[in-house]
Amino acid sequence: MKKLKKLSKSFRAHIGPHQIETSKNESWQGISGIQPIFFFDFFAIGKPLRYKITSYISELCEINISSADIVWVDGQDEFLKDDLLSFWFWDQNDLIPFAFVGKESHKGPFHSIEGVLFLNTTTGKEPSTMEVLLLSVKRDHKLTRIANKLDDLSIIKRNPDRDQSEQIKQEGNGLFGQGNFDDAADKFYEAMLVDPTNPNPYNNMGMITQVARTMPERGEFFGQLSYLVDSQYTNGMRGYSGHLASQGNFKKSIKLMNRCIQIEPSAQNYGILARLAFDSDNHEKAQLACQKCLQLDPNHPDALDIMAKLPL
C-alpha cells in the first residue's frame, strides 16, 4: 500500500481534464478517436471517497462489490493474482487507477464514463516504465493492456490559460448566484479544461454540491482536488476542513488546518482552527489557537467567543 501511495503522487502534476487520442485497435474495447480524460491521484483523496468511487465503477461494470466476484472471476477456482488482465479488483493486484476516459469523464467521478485507466505496478519500478491497463465499463468489464508504459499514451494537453480560465469561472459564478447550478457547473468544467492547474473552478464545483445539496461525493472530490492542483491554495483547505468537521472527522480537519496555517498564518485560519479544536473538546489547542488569532486581530469575534467559553 505504501508503494501505491508513493507512486500515486506521480500523477499530481497531471490532475484534471485533458484529451487523449485513443488507438483504433481492439485493445481499447471500442473506445476510439479523441476522447476526454480526467487524471486524479487516487490515494490523495479520502478513504471513504475512494470506496465510493470504487463502488461507482463496480456498478457501471455490473459487479457486486460485496460479492465473491471480487475474488473469483469467470468461474475460475483460484485467486487470480497472476492473471491481471482478467481480474478487475485493483488493490489486491497492485494496480493504481489514475484516470477516467470517455463520455463525460472530463467531469470527474460519478458521471458517465467508458473506462478507467490503471498502472500495473508489478511491471516496473517507476510510473514511466509500468504498463497501462484499461478497465472497460461497457464491454467485457475486463482489464486489457493498452500501452507498455505511461509515456506511450497520446495525451493532448493545451497550454494553461489562467486569464481565460478565470473569465470562464466568473461566468460560472454569475450562473451560480442565479441558482442555475447545472449551467454553472458546465462553466467550471470548461474553466478546468482551459487551465487544469487553476484551483478556483475545482473549489467552486465543491461549493455547488454543498449549496444545491446534490451529489456530495462529487463536491468532496473536487474540494480535495482544489488544493492538490495547487499545494498553496488555502481556500480549498479551509473549505475541505469544514467538510471533514461536518462529518465528525476533527482529527483530519485539524491536521489540514495546521497545514493551512503553515502556509498562511492568518487570524482567519487560527480562528477556524480554534473553533475546530473547541468543538472537538481539545481546549488546550483551542486556547493556543485563540491566543495566536487575537495577537493578529484583537477583535476577532469567534476567538473572543471561544475564549469566553473555555473553562478556567
Residue pairs with C-beta under 8 A, 6 or more apart in sequence:
1 91
3 94
3 121
4 43
4 91
4 94
4 96
4 121
5 43
7 96
7 119
7 121
7 127
8 41
8 42
8 43
8 44
8 96
8 98
9 41
9 43
9 44
10 127
11 39
11 40
11 41
11 98
11 99
11 127
12 41
12 44
12 228
14 39
14 155
15 39
15 40
15 41
15 196
15 225
15 228
15 229
16 38
16 39
16 192
16 193
16 196
16 197
16 202
16 225
16 229
17 36
17 37
17 38
17 105
17 106
17 107
17 108
17 189
17 192
17 193
17 196
18 36
18 37
18 38
18 39
18 155
18 156
18 157
18 158
18 193
18 196
19 34
19 35
19 36
19 37
19 155
19 156
20 34
20 35
20 36
20 37
20 101
20 153
20 154
20 155
20 156
21 33
21 34
21 154
21 156
22 28
22 31
22 32
22 33
22 34
22 35
22 101
22 154
23 32
23 146
24 32
27 134
27 144
27 145
27 146
28 134
28 146
29 115
29 134
29 136
29 138
29 139
29 140
29 144
30 114
30 136
30 138
30 139
31 101
31 102
31 114
31 115
31 134
31 136
34 156
35 101
35 102
35 105
35 114
36 101
36 102
36 103
36 104
36 105
36 106
37 99
37 100
37 101
37 105
37 106
37 117
37 155
38 99
38 100
38 101
38 105
38 106
38 107
38 108
39 98
39 99
40 97
40 98
40 99
40 100
40 108
40 109
40 221
40 225
41 98
41 228
42 50
42 53
42 96
42 97
42 98
43 50
43 96
44 224
44 228
45 53
45 220
45 221
45 224
45 225
46 220
46 224
46 252
49 217
49 220
49 221
49 224
52 109
52 217
53 97
53 109
53 110
53 217
53 221
54 65
55 65
56 109
56 110
57 97
57 116
57 135
57 137
58 64
58 65
60 113
60 137
61 88
61 135
61 137
61 141
62 141
63 69
63 70
63 88
63 141
70 88
70 89
71 79
71 89
73 80
73 86
73 87
73 88
74 86
80 86
80 87
81 87
81 92
81 93
84 93
84 95
84 120
84 122
84 133
84 143
85 133
85 142
85 143
85 144
85 145
86 142
86 143
87 93
87 143
88 135
88 141
88 142
88 143
90 96
90 97
90 118
93 120
93 122
94 120
94 121
94 122
95 118
95 119
95 120
95 121
95 133
95 143
96 118
96 119
96 121
97 116
97 117
97 118
97 135
98 117
98 118
98 119
99 105
99 116
99 117
100 108
100 109
100 111
100 113
100 115
100 116
100 117
101 113
101 114
101 115
101 116
101 117
101 134
102 113
102 114
102 115
103 111
103 112
103 113
103 114
104 111
104 112
104 113
105 111
105 113
105 114
106 189
106 192
106 193
107 185
107 189
108 218
108 221
108 222
108 225
109 217
109 218
109 221
110 215
110 217
110 218
110 221
113 137
114 136
114 137
114 138
115 134
115 135
115 136
115 137
115 138
116 134
116 135
116 137
117 132
117 133
117 134
117 135
117 146
118 132
118 133
118 134
118 135
118 143
119 127
119 130
119 131
119 132
119 133
119 150
120 130
120 131
120 132
120 133
120 145
121 130
123 129
123 130
123 131
124 130
124 131
124 149
127 150
128 149
128 150
128 151
129 149
130 149
130 150
131 145
131 147
131 148
131 149
132 145
132 146
132 147
132 148
132 149
132 150
132 152
132 153
133 143
133 144
133 145
133 146
134 143
134 144
134 145
134 146
135 141
135 142
135 143
136 142
136 144
146 153
147 153
158 193
158 194
160 194
160 195
160 196
160 197
160 198
161 194
161 195
162 195
162 197
162 198
164 194
164 195
165 191
165 192
165 194
165 195
165 198
165 200
165 201
166 191
166 198
166 200
168 187
168 190
168 191
168 194
168 201
169 187
169 188
169 191
169 198
169 200
169 201
169 204
171 187
172 183
172 184
172 185
172 186
172 187
172 188
172 190
172 191
172 201
172 204
173 184
173 204
175 181
175 183
175 184
175 187
176 184
176 204
176 207
176 208
176 211
181 208
181 211
181 212
181 214
184 204
184 208
185 205
185 208
187 201
188 201
188 202
188 204
188 205
188 208
189 201
189 205
191 198
191 200
191 201
192 198
192 201
192 202
196 229
197 229
197 230
198 229
198 230
199 226
199 227
199 229
199 230
199 233
199 235
199 236
200 226
202 222
202 223
202 225
202 226
202 229
202 236
203 222
203 223
203 226
203 233
203 235
203 236
203 239
205 218
205 219
205 222
206 219
206 220
206 222
206 223
206 226
206 236
206 239
206 240
206 243
207 219
207 239
208 219
209 215
209 216
209 218
209 219
209 220
209 222
210 216
210 219
210 243
219 243
220 240
220 243
223 236
223 239
223 240
223 243
224 236
224 240
226 233
226 235
226 236
226 239
226 240
227 233
227 234
227 236
227 237
227 240
230 236
232 263
234 260
234 263
234 264
234 269
237 256
237 257
237 259
237 260
237 263
238 257
238 260
238 268
238 269
238 272
240 256
241 253
241 254
241 256
241 257
241 260
241 272
241 276
242 253
242 272
244 250
244 252
244 253
244 256
245 253
245 276
245 279
250 276
250 279
250 280
250 282
251 280
253 276
254 273
254 276
254 277
254 280
254 282
254 285
257 269
257 272
257 273
257 276
258 273
260 269
261 269
261 270
261 273
265 292
265 296
266 296
267 293
267 294
267 296
267 297
267 300
267 303
270 289
270 290
270 292
270 293
270 296
270 303
271 289
271 290
271 293
271 297
271 300
271 302
271 303
273 285
273 289
274 286
274 289
274 290
274 293
274 302
274 303
274 306
275 286
275 302
275 306
277 283
277 285
277 286
277 289
278 286
278 306
278 309
278 310
283 310
283 311
286 306
286 310
287 307
287 310
289 303
290 303
290 306
290 307
290 310
293 300
293 302
293 303
294 300
294 303
294 304
294 307
297 303
